[in-house]
Amino acid sequence: MTQSAIELKKQYKIEIQDLADKGIIETENARFLQNLIEKSESVEELIKIKALGTRYQRTGFHFDVRFEIAGDNTIKYFKKNQELSFSSTGGGGHSPAYSGR
């Protein structure tokens, strides 16, 4: 393995850990990707493994951005936005152009 590949391994492992620290990918997924990086044998393999941790690649792996901390077991409700809500006119769900025939 070349020196550049060894340096790339170090860089990619740090970048994957950064994604986990920011909550972009799960910690377990980051460990899995770091293990794959460690076992890679070429720069091409490293690039493909790194792509797995990037959510913009179509790889079959899908890492969702996490917006909440899981485990608090509470139900969260959204506040109704009047500007985006539909108003009911009592017409049974038909459009105003509907004559009922």
ROSE-493676 format. One record per residue (C-alpha): chain; residue number from 1; x negated, y, z; residue in one letter. Coordinates in steps of 0.02 Angstrom, whole numbers, plus 50000, padded with zeros to 5 digits. Layout:
! ROSE-493676
cadena:A | num:NUM | u:X | v:Y | w:Z | residuo:A;
...
//
This chain:
! ROSE-493676
cadena:A | num:1 | u:50000 | v:50000 | w:50000 | residuo:M;
cadena:A | num:2 | u:49932 | v:50170 | w:49953 | residuo:T;
cadena:A | num:3 | u:49899 | v:50311 | w:50074 | residuo:Q;
cadena:A | num:4 | u:50038 | v:50414 | w:49995 | residuo:S;
cadena:A | num:5 | u:50162 | v:50271 | w:50026 | residuo:A;
cadena:A | num:6 | u:50109 | v:50261 | w:50209 | residuo:I;
cadena:A | num:7 | u:50135 | v:50449 | w:50228 | residuo:E;
cadena:A | num:8 | u:50303 | v:50436 | w:50139 | residuo:L;
cadena:A | num:9 | u:50356 | v:50299 | w:50261 | residuo:K;
cadena:A | num:10 | u:50318 | v:50413 | w:50408 | residuo:K;
cadena:A | num:11 | u:50410 | v:50559 | w:50328 | residuo:Q;
cadena:A | num:12 | u:50564 | v:50458 | w:50284 | residuo:Y;
cadena:A | num:13 | u:50576 | v:50380 | w:50457 | residuo:K;
cadena:A | num:14 | u:50572 | v:50556 | w:50532 | residuo:I;
cadena:A | num:15 | u:50705 | v:50617 | w:50410 | residuo:E;
cadena:A | num:16 | u:50819 | v:50468 | w:50449 | residuo:I;
cadena:A | num:17 | u:50798 | v:50500 | w:50635 | residuo:Q;
cadena:A | num:18 | u:50842 | v:50683 | w:50606 | residuo:D;
cadena:A | num:19 | u:51004 | v:50630 | w:50520 | residuo:L;
cadena:A | num:20 | u:51046 | v:50521 | w:50671 | residuo:A;
cadena:A | num:21 | u:51002 | v:50660 | w:50794 | residuo:D;
cadena:A | num:22 | u:51118 | v:50779 | w:50702 | residuo:K;
cadena:A | num:23 | u:51258 | v:50650 | w:50707 | residuo:G;
cadena:A | num:24 | u:51266 | v:50633 | w:50518 | residuo:I;
cadena:A | num:25 | u:51235 | v:50446 | w:50524 | residuo:I;
cadena:A | num:26 | u:51259 | v:50322 | w:50665 | residuo:E;
cadena:A | num:27 | u:51109 | v:50279 | w:50773 | residuo:T;
cadena:A | num:28 | u:51124 | v:50094 | w:50728 | residuo:E;
cadena:A | num:29 | u:51124 | v:50135 | w:50543 | residuo:N;
cadena:A | num:30 | u:50970 | v:50245 | w:50567 | residuo:A;
cadena:A | num:31 | u:50878 | v:50103 | w:50655 | residuo:R;
cadena:A | num:32 | u:50926 | v:49984 | w:50515 | residuo:F;
cadena:A | num:33 | u:50862 | v:50104 | w:50382 | residuo:L;
cadena:A | num:34 | u:50701 | v:50135 | w:50480 | residuo:Q;
cadena:A | num:35 | u:50672 | v:49947 | w:50490 | residuo:N;
cadena:A | num:36 | u:50696 | v:49933 | w:50302 | residuo:L;
cadena:A | num:37 | u:50575 | v:50077 | w:50276 | residuo:I;
cadena:A | num:38 | u:50446 | v:49991 | w:50386 | residuo:E;
cadena:A | num:39 | u:50460 | v:49830 | w:50286 | residuo:K;
cadena:A | num:40 | u:50455 | v:49912 | w:50114 | residuo:S;
cadena:A | num:41 | u:50311 | v:49870 | w:50000 | residuo:E;
cadena:A | num:42 | u:50314 | v:50007 | w:49869 | residuo:S;
cadena:A | num:43 | u:50357 | v:50190 | w:49843 | residuo:V;
cadena:A | num:44 | u:50503 | v:50137 | w:49732 | residuo:E;
cadena:A | num:45 | u:50576 | v:50035 | w:49875 | residuo:E;
cadena:A | num:46 | u:50553 | v:50181 | w:49994 | residuo:L;
cadena:A | num:47 | u:50647 | v:50298 | w:49879 | residuo:I;
cadena:A | num:48 | u:50791 | v:50175 | w:49860 | residuo:K;
cadena:A | num:49 | u:50802 | v:50148 | w:50048 | residuo:I;
cadena:A | num:50 | u:50800 | v:50335 | w:50080 | residuo:K;
cadena:A | num:51 | u:50944 | v:50353 | w:49958 | residuo:A;
cadena:A | num:52 | u:51048 | v:50238 | w:50069 | residuo:L;
cadena:A | num:53 | u:51040 | v:50368 | w:50207 | residuo:G;
cadena:A | num:54 | u:51092 | v:50508 | w:50091 | residuo:T;
cadena:A | num:55 | u:51280 | v:50523 | w:50081 | residuo:R;
cadena:A | num:56 | u:51272 | v:50599 | w:49906 | residuo:Y;
cadena:A | num:57 | u:51210 | v:50438 | w:49827 | residuo:Q;
cadena:A | num:58 | u:51328 | v:50305 | w:49761 | residuo:R;
cadena:A | num:59 | u:51247 | v:50158 | w:49846 | residuo:T;
cadena:A | num:60 | u:51387 | v:50059 | w:49923 | residuo:G;
cadena:A | num:61 | u:51338 | v:50121 | w:50095 | residuo:F;
cadena:A | num:62 | u:51446 | v:50263 | w:50157 | residuo:H;
cadena:A | num:63 | u:51393 | v:50366 | w:50306 | residuo:F;
cadena:A | num:64 | u:51528 | v:50489 | w:50361 | residuo:D;
cadena:A | num:65 | u:51484 | v:50652 | w:50442 | residuo:V;
cadena:A | num:66 | u:51543 | v:50642 | w:50622 | residuo:R;
cadena:A | num:67 | u:51640 | v:50791 | w:50686 | residuo:F;
cadena:A | num:68 | u:51685 | v:50726 | w:50859 | residuo:E;
cadena:A | num:69 | u:51600 | v:50626 | w:50993 | residuo:I;
cadena:A | num:70 | u:51684 | v:50457 | w:50999 | residuo:A;
cadena:A | num:71 | u:51735 | v:50374 | w:51159 | residuo:G;
cadena:A | num:72 | u:51837 | v:50507 | w:51248 | residuo:D;
cadena:A | num:73 | u:51998 | v:50410 | w:51205 | residuo:N;
cadena:A | num:74 | u:52105 | v:50565 | w:51192 | residuo:T;
cadena:A | num:75 | u:52230 | v:50608 | w:51057 | residuo:I;
cadena:A | num:76 | u:52196 | v:50770 | w:50968 | residuo:K;
cadena:A | num:77 | u:52337 | v:50873 | w:50889 | residuo:Y;
cadena:A | num:78 | u:52319 | v:51006 | w:50758 | residuo:F;
cadena:A | num:79 | u:52406 | v:51173 | w:50777 | residuo:K;
cadena:A | num:80 | u:52535 | v:51202 | w:50642 | residuo:K;
cadena:A | num:81 | u:52481 | v:51328 | w:50511 | residuo:N;
cadena:A | num:82 | u:52637 | v:51423 | w:50456 | residuo:Q;
cadena:A | num:83 | u:52554 | v:51483 | w:50296 | residuo:E;
cadena:A | num:84 | u:52521 | v:51305 | w:50239 | residuo:L;
cadena:A | num:85 | u:52683 | v:51227 | w:50301 | residuo:S;
cadena:A | num:86 | u:52835 | v:51193 | w:50193 | residuo:F;
cadena:A | num:87 | u:52999 | v:51272 | w:50242 | residuo:S;
cadena:A | num:88 | u:53159 | v:51171 | w:50244 | residuo:S;
cadena:A | num:89 | u:53310 | v:51256 | w:50164 | residuo:T;
cadena:A | num:90 | u:53433 | v:51119 | w:50207 | residuo:G;
cadena:A | num:91 | u:53445 | v:51065 | w:50026 | residuo:G;
cadena:A | num:92 | u:53403 | v:50886 | w:50061 | residuo:G;
cadena:A | num:93 | u:53228 | v:50901 | w:49990 | residuo:G;
cadena:A | num:94 | u:53281 | v:50950 | w:49814 | residuo:H;
cadena:A | num:95 | u:53206 | v:51095 | w:49722 | residuo:S;
cadena:A | num:96 | u:53311 | v:51255 | w:49703 | residuo:P;
cadena:A | num:97 | u:53336 | v:51216 | w:49517 | residuo:A;
cadena:A | num:98 | u:53426 | v:51053 | w:49562 | residuo:Y;
cadena:A | num:99 | u:53614 | v:51071 | w:49537 | residuo:S;
cadena:A | num:100 | u:53664 | v:50912 | w:49628 | residuo:G;
cadena:A | num:101 | u:53735 | v:50824 | w:49474 | residuo:R;
//
